[in-house]
Amino acid sequence: MRLELGEEKIWHEKCISKIVDAHPTPYDSIAS
């Protein structure tokens, strides 16, 4: 089952946020 595009985007943003919280990196600028 595929997520709606909006839901998928939110899921990826949450995933990136967790990664950034755990490891502060240049991903910070990608997430914003």
C-alpha positions as CSV (number, residue, x, y, z in Angstrom):
1,M,0.0,0.0,0.0
2,R,1.4,3.4,-1.1
3,L,1.3,6.4,1.1
4,E,-0.2,9.7,-0.3
5,L,2.5,12.0,-1.5
6,G,1.9,14.4,1.4
7,E,2.0,11.7,4.0
8,E,5.2,10.3,2.4
9,K,6.8,13.8,2.6
10,I,5.9,14.2,6.2
11,W,7.2,10.7,7.0
12,H,10.6,11.5,5.3
13,E,10.7,14.8,7.2
14,K,10.2,13.1,10.5
15,C,12.8,10.5,9.6
16,I,15.3,13.3,8.7
17,S,14.5,15.1,12.0
18,K,15.3,12.0,14.0
19,I,18.6,11.6,12.1
20,V,19.5,15.3,12.6
21,D,18.7,15.0,16.3
22,A,20.9,12.0,16.7
23,H,23.7,13.2,14.5
24,P,24.0,17.0,13.8
25,T,25.2,17.2,10.2
26,P,24.7,19.1,7.0
27,Y,21.4,17.3,6.7
28,D,20.2,20.1,8.9
29,S,20.2,22.5,5.9
30,I,18.5,19.9,3.7
31,A,15.7,19.4,6.2
32,S,14.9,23.2,6.4
